[in-house]
Amino acid sequence: MDDNAAKHSIDENQWPAVPVVTSPAGSPHQRAMKRVGLLFYQIAATLAAGLICGVIAAMFSISIAALLFSSVLSTQITVAIGICLVGTIVLNIVIALTSSYSGMVSSTQEITVIPLAVIASSIHAVMFATHSEAEILATVIVMVGVATSAIGLALFVMGRFRLGLLIRFIPYPVIGGFLAGMGCLIISGALSVVLGAPLTWQTASMLLAPVSLVKWLPAVAFAAIVAATARRGPLVLPVSIFVSIVIFHIVIWVLDLPLSQLQQYGWLFEPPRGGALPLPHQANPFAAVDWNVMWTQAPKMIALVCVTAMAVLSASSGIELAVMRDIDLDRELRSAGIANLCAGLFGGSGGFQGLGMTLLANQLGATNRAVGLLVAGVCAAVLFFGPSLLGTIPIPLFGGLLLWIGGVLLHEWIIGIYFKISRREYCIVLLMVIVTVTAGVLQGVTVGLIAAAILFMLEYARVDVAQNSITDDVPVIWDKGSHNFIYFDEMNEHSLVLRLQGFIFFGSIYQLYQRVTIDFSNVESRHIRFLVLDCRDVVGLDSSAIMGLKKICDLMKKLDCQLLVSGLKKPLAHQLTKVLNGPEIVLVFPELRNR
């Protein structure tokens, strides 16, 4: 019997029956089963995302470690791997627990490792002739920890004082040029990893040697395969890595090549002696570090802090857009700051929130804090229990992953950005890439900021600071005090009023001077005797603008005219009258009003 029939069968003298409402979710048993199914799905998604992202994070950490010591200390690659894995482990634990987005995955980033590699190369160049390899290695290890801790302290302070909006003040072409330059350096480092020797302009010809071709061509092929298939699904990348390793070992089995020989010729990493990866502080590097040499790299460390802050904010903004959830940028800065402080204390390399792996976990449906903890667990397992696996993974595979990362950055910030910005801004991007590759990261960022500032000044100078002008019928009242008004009826048809706006600097004041010169070129025929500058909308003047006003004042004196300035803020008015020092030439009033 349905509900309607039951209602009609009730006697009218009885209490009204309460209608039976069926829950849209079904019975309590069905709802419980759905909750259990949802829980199992979340657990499965979390495990899958944690394992997959953990393997990828470990692989990238090992690849980036090869990049860290690609040009120097290549025999100590296992130490670099330990540094990067420790960094990835600590970063994932701390950021997973403190991030404003519960599904955040982190890792050691190439954007921080590339500058660290540059600093390591500088330290090696300074110490090579006078210090042993152990002392150089100790200094580099301590440098990585100190630089990572400095990154953490700076990021935490920025987040504490809510400076997350600073990303809005960094010119877009500077960010693009930096990332494109990083792409070039990553590609260069990847080739160095594959070839087993530093790649410079002088050694670039070695790429064409047959012994080199057979190494870097497979790496390029693997990078091309990953680039073509990575967007087809979250499992494509780990499957591609696994299949490539299997194919490599099938080939060497068919050719009957011993692993020791492949390790000797640079096709495989040599496993660490003792069966374990060395931890960064295991050999007490503080006893052999040369602090004087390390502190000479302070300017480059400051640049590293700046570019890492930009990268953290850029990555967090990208994650916010991709997952369509609000992310607290200041909290992300504090989270990354604490994580880098902890990583630096343990000797790990710096990093921050990973855009790619966070989106991968999000696509797999894992949006809880356990994902980052699982990633840290997988990397810890590789660090402590799986170093022998390194001897089975081909070096061209690591190089291919790095080539893919660098290629993605170049494609996005050289090709993809072309139609998004003006040609002048695009020239800044190219200029930064050239300077970064030829001179260094710090020089590239500095040149980019200077070029962006010059471009801004040139563009702003093209804006007419004189918003409008009046030359006829100008009855005005100049307010010289609360009870004293002076009328200038005689100024009718003898005045030019220019209403100025914005911040006036050396570029725009010259434009104003040219306009005044043109307007007063026929002063005798037009009978203009007064130039009125209405400055109510002026927000500031630099010293060049004040000296430019002095030139206009001298022009008025030469033409036997009067310059009047109104609406200027008191500090600026005081500074102007002090410089001009000619009240008979310039009259400064607080306000200009229509009659």
N, C-alpha and C positions, 0 to 999 in steps of 0.2 A: 504494500500500500504506500503510495507516495504521500508527501507532506500535505498537499492540498486536500486529498481525500481524508486524511486524519483530522484536519481542521474541521471539515464539514460534519464529521461523525460525532463531535463533542456536543453534549446537550447544552442548550442556550442558557439554562439556569446555573450551570457550573462556571467555575472561574475560567476566564479566558485562557486558552492554551498558549504556551510560549512556542513560537515557531522554531523548528529545528533548523539550525544553520550549519551547513556542512563546510568545514574549513577547506579553503582552496588548496592547502598543503597536504590534505589527506588525513588519515588517522594518526594518532600519536606514534604508533608503530612505524608507519610510513615516514613520518617526519624524522624519527630517530634513525631509520635506515638511511635516509638522505644525508643526515648529518654525518653518519659514519662513513658513507661513500665519499662525501666531500672531504672529510678528514683524511681518508686514505689517498684521495687524489692530491691533496695538498702535500702530504708526506712524500708521495711518489714524485711529485713535481719538484719538491725541495731537494730530495736526494739526487734526482737526475740533474737538476741545475747545479747543485753543489759539486757533484762529481765531474760533470762536463766542464764547468767553469774552472774547477780546481785543476784539472789536467791542462786546460788552455793557459791558465795563469802560471802554472809551473813551467810549461814550455816557453812562454813568453819571458818569464824571469830568467830562464837559462839562456835564451837567445840574447836578451838584453845584457846579461852578464858577459857574454862573449863580446858584446859591443863595448862594455866598460873597459875591458883590457884588450881591445882589438889592436891597438897600435903599440902598446907597451905592456910589459909583464905578461905576455901571452902564455908563458909557461906556468903562470899562477891562475889559470882560468878557473880551477876548482874553488879558489878563494873568492873570486868574483861571483861564482854561482851561489856560494854560501851567503855572501853579502846580499844579493838580490832576493834569494828565497827567504832569508830572515826578514827583510823589509816587507815582502809580500805577506808573510804570515802575520806580522804585527799589525800592519795596515788593515788587513781584513778583520782581525779580531776587534780592534778599537773602533774602526768606522762602522762595522756592522752593529755594534752596541750603542753608538752615539749619534749616528746619522739621522737626519730628519725624514729620510725615506727608508723604510724597513727592509727593502730588498736590495740595498746597495752592495755592490761588489767592488773591491779595490785591488790595486796591484802596483808593483814598481813600474814606473812609467818611463818611456823612452825620452820624454821631454825633460825629465830631471836627470836621467842617466847620461844623455849626450853632453850637457854641460859638465857633469862630473867626470866624464871621460876626457873632456878638453882640459879640465884642471889637472887630472892625473897625468896627462901628456906633458903639461907645463912643469909639474913637479919632477917628472922623470927627466926632462931636458935640463933642469937646473942641477939635479943631484947625480946625474949619470956619471960624470967624470970624477966625482969626489966621494961617492957613497957606494956601499954595497947594495946588492939587489934586496937583501933583507931589510935594510934601512929604508930604501925607497918604498917597498911594499908596506912597511909599517906606517910610514908617513901617509901613503895613499889611503890605507884602511882608516886611520884616525881622521883624515880629511873628510872621508865619506860620512863618518859618524857626526863630526862637527857640523858639516854643511847640512846634513839632514836635520839635526837638532835646531840649527838656525832657521831652516825652513819652517819647522814646527812652531818655534817661538813666534816668528813673524806672522804666520797664519792665525795662530791663536789670538794674538794681540789685535789683528785686523777684525776677527770675528767678535772679540770682546767689545770693541769700540764700534761695532756695526758698520764696518767699511765695505760690506759686500757690494754696495752700489758703485764702488770704484771701477768695476768692470765697464760701467757705462761711459767712463771718461777716457778710456784707452781707445785711441783711434782704431777703427776696424781694419784699415790696411796694415797697421803695425802688427796686429794679431795675426792677420793672414800672412804677412811676410815672415814672421817668426815661425809659424807652423810650416810654411813652405820650405824655409831654410832648414828646419828640423828634418823634413822629409829628405832633403838632399844629403844631410849628414848621416841619416839612418841608412840610406842606400849606399853611401860610401863606406860606412862601418860594416854593413852587411857583406859587401864585396871583400873587405879586409878580413872578416871572419872566415869567409869561404876560401880565400887565397892563402890565409895564414900569414899575411904580411901587410904592413900598413900601405894604404892606397893613397898616393899623392900625385900631384901633377907630373912629377919627375918619373914616377913608377907606373903611370897609367898605361904605358905601352905593354906592360906585362900581361894585360888583359887579353892580348891577341896571341900570346904564346899558347901552343897546343896543350901544355900541361895545365894551364890556367883555364882554357876554354872548357875542358871536360869537367871542371869543377863548378864554374859559375853559370854555365848554360843550363844544367839541371836545376840549379837554384832559381833561375829566371823562369824556367818552365813550370816549376812548382808554384811560384808566386802567381804566374798567369792563370794556372788552374784554380787556385784559391780565389783569385779576384773574380773569375768567371762564375764560380759556383757558391761563394760564401753567402750571397744573399738569397739563395734558394731554400734555406732552412737552417735552423740552429745546430743540427747535427752534422752538417756538411763539413765543417772545418775539422772536428775531431776525427771523422771518418776518413777525410782526405789525408790527415797526418798518419793514421794507422795504416791505411792502404799503401802510402808511400814508403813507410818503413818496411812493410812486408815485401813489396816489390824490390826494394834495395837489397834485402837479405836473400831473396830468391836469386837475384842476379849474381851476387857474390858467391852463393852456393854453387850455381851452375858454373861459374868461372873458377871455382875452387881457390878463392883468394883468402888468405889467413887474416884474421882481425888485427893481429899485431902489425902486419905489413900495411894495412889500411890506416891504422893509427899513426904509423910512422910517416906516411905520405899525406897526412892531414885530411883524411876522409872521415875519420871517427875521432871523438874525444878519447883521451887516455884516462881510464878510471883512476880515481885517487887511490894512493897507496893506503892500505889499512882498511879499505872498504867503507870509508865514511867521508862525507864532505866536511872540510874544516870550517868551523865557525869563525866569524870575523875576529873576535877577541880571544880566541883559543890560545894563541901564542903570545899573549900580552904585548901587543904592538906599542904600547905607551913607553916601553923601556927603550925602544930604538927610534922613536919618531924625532924628526928634525922640525921643531916648532917654528924656527925662524923662516924656513923655506915655506912651510904651510901658510903662515900668516901673510906672506907676500901674495897669496892667491885670494885675499879678502875681497878685492873689487869684483872678481869673477863670481865669488860666492854671493855677493850682494845681487849681481845680475841674475844668478840662479834663483834666489829668493823671489825676485820680481816676476820672472817668467813663470815660476811655479804658481804664484798667486794668480796670475792671469789664467793659467791653465786650469786651476781648480775652479775658478768662477765660470770659465767657459764650459768645462765639462759638466758642472752642476746645472748650468742653464740649459745645456743640451739635453740632459737627462730629464729635466723638468718638462721640456717641450715634448720629448718622446713618450714619456709615460703618462703625460697629461695629468700630473698631480703637482700641487704647490710644494716647492722645496725652499726651505729657509736657507738662503745663501750664507748668512752670518753663522748659522749653526753648522753648515758644512765647512766653513772656514775653521771654526773651533774644533770640529771633529777631525779634520785633516791635520790641524795643528797638533792636537794631542797625539794622534797616531804617529806623526813624523818625529815628535819629541821622543816617544817610546822607541820607535825604530832606530833613531840615532843613538840612544843609550845602549841598545843591543848591537850596534855596529851595522845595522841594515841601511840600505839605500832608500832614498826618498820616493814618494809616490802619492797618489790621491785616488779619488773616486774614478772608477773605470767606466767610461761611457759604453763601450761595446759589450763588455760582459754583463753589465747591469741590464742593458736592453735584452741580452740573450736570456738572462734569468727571468726577466719580465715576460718575454714571449713564451717561455716554458710554464708560466703560471706560478712561479715561485716569487712571492713578494713578502717574505718574512726574514727576520734577522738571522735565522739559522743558515741561510745560503752562504753568507760571508764566513760564518764559522766553519762550515764544511769546506769551503775553499781553502781556508787556513789549514784545516786538518789534512787535506790532500797534499798541500805544499810541504807541510811538516813531515808527512810520510815520505815524500821524495827526498827531503833533506836528510832524514835520519836513517831511512831503511832502503832507499832505492837508488843510491849513487851508481851502483853497477849498471843500471839501465842506461846511463850516459854513454857507456862504451858501445852501445848497440844502435844509437840514434845517429844518422849521418849528419855531418856538419852542413852540407848543402841544404838540408831541411831547415835548420836554424836560419841559415842565410836567406832561404826563400821566404820564411815568415817575416824576417826583417825587411826584405825587399817589398813584400806586400804592404806592410805598414807604411814604409816610406812612399811607396807608389800611391797609396790611398791619400796621404797628405798632399803629395804633389798634384794629384788629379783634382782634389777638392779646392786647393788654394792657389793653383796656377791656372788650371783650365776652367773649373767650375765657377771660380770667382770672377772670370773675365767679364761676363755680362751683368754682374751685380754691382760693380763700382765704376767710377769714371776712369777715363784713360790716365789722368794725372795720378789718381790713387793707385791704379794698377802699376804705374811706373815705380811707385814707392815699394810695392810688393817685390817687383823684380830687382830693384836696387838692394833691398834687404837680403834677398836670396844670394845675390852676387857677393855682397860684403860678408855675409855669414860663411859662405863656402871658402872665400879667399882669405879672410882675416880672422873670423871667429864669431861666436854667438854674441858676446858682449858688444863688440863693434857693430854687428848687424842691428841689434836692438837700438843702440845709441843713434846710429845713422837713420834708422826708421823714425824714431821719435823726433829727431831734428828735422827730417824731411817733412813729416806730418805737420810739425809746427810752422814751418815755412809755407807749406801749402795752405794751411789755415789762414795765415796772415795775408797771403796773396789773395785768397778768396774773399776774406773779410774786407780787405782794402777795396775790393770792387763794389762793395755795397755803399751806396750814396748815403753819407751821414746826414746830409741836408734833406729832411723828409719833404718839406715843401717851402715855398718862398712866396712872399707878398711884396708887391712893389707899388700898389696903388691904394689910396684911402686907408691910411694906417693911423686912426685915432687910438692911442694907447694910454694907459695909466701905469706909471712906474711906482710901485709901492716901496718907499724908502723907510717905512716904519709903521707902527700901528696907527698913527694919527697924521701922517705926513704923506700926501700924495702930490705928485708933480704931473701936470698934463703937458703932452707934447703935440698939441694940435698943429704946430708949425711943421711937424714931420710929415704931414700928408703930402703924398706924391713926391716926397724927397727921401724915402727910406726903402731899404731892402731888408726884409725880415727873413731869416733862415732858421727854421726849426730843426735843431740837431737831435740825434738819437744814438743810443748804444754806447759802446766804449770806443773812444777816439784815441787812436795810436798813430805811430809814425806813417803808416800806410794811408790811412783815411784822412789825416790832416793835410797831406800833400794834395789829395784830391779836392779837399775843401778850398785850399789856397788857389788851386787852378781855377775853380769855379768862380771864386770871388774876383780873381784877376780878369776873367772873361766878362763877368757882369759889370765890372767897373771900367772896362776898356773904353766905353763911350760915355763916361761919367759927365762930361761937359754938356753933351746934348740931352742927356736924360735928367740932369739936375739932381742926381742922387747924392745926398750929403750924409746919410746915416746908414750904417750897417748894424743891424740888430741880430744878435745870435741868441735865439731862445733855447736854453739848455735844460729845460725842465725834464726832458727824457734822456739826458746824458747820465750814464752810470759811472763813468770814470774817465780820467785823462792820464796818459803817461807823460813822462818828461818831454818826449819828442813832440807830443801834441801841444804842450804848453809853449815850447819854442816855436812851433808852427803858428800858433796864435800870435806870438810876438812878431813873426814875419808879416802876418795879416795886419797887425797893428802898425808896423812900419809902413806898409803899403797905404793904409788909411791916412797916416800922417803926411806921406808924400803927396797924396791927392787932396789934402786939406779936408778930410772927412772925419766923421766921428764914429768910433766903434763902441757899441753898447752890448753888454752881456747880461742876460737875466736868467733866473731860475737855477743858477749853478749852486750845487751843494756848498755849504759853508767852508769845509776844509779845502775844497778845490778852488773856491773863490778867493780864499786867503792866499793860497799858493799862486794863483794866477796874478793877483794884484802885486804880490811880492816880486814876481819875476818881471812883470811888465813895468812896474814902477813909473806909471805915467797917468795919473788920474785925469789930466787934461786931454788925454788921448782915448782912454778907456774908462767907461762908466759901468760899474758892476752893480746890478740891482737884484734884490731877492726874487722878484716876481714880475711877470708881464701879464697884464689883463686887458681885455677889450673894454672899451668904454660902455 
